[in-house]
Amino acid sequence: MLHLFKLFKLYVMEQNQQMSPEELDAKKKEMLKYYKDSLPYLQAQIKYEAALAELDEIRVKRVRLQHEFAYLTQAPEPEEEMPKEAANPSSKKERKLKTE
């Protein structure tokens, strides 16, 4: 309640209006009624946002599982055969330097 009063006091100061204590009391009650009336909508929004967040988490898990499944089910890459020269290093040809 004190928080509402501070907000309202700032609003009044901005408007450069002088209010009587009765007017100020009526305005506080009006503001409190507005916030209380807005609560059902805000609570519905909280449920909605929580459901969206849960849906996003489920989607992330699904994509992660699909990625892992694709990685695990992919065929292993065939090993390339080494050329015969590289496989047998003792049978190297002698290299000669180029002469000009």
PyMOL commands that set and color helices and strands:
alter all, ss='L'
color gray80, all
select helices_A, chain A and resi 2-15+21-73+84-87+89-91
alter helices_A, ss='H'
color red, helices_A
deselect
rebuild
show_as cartoon
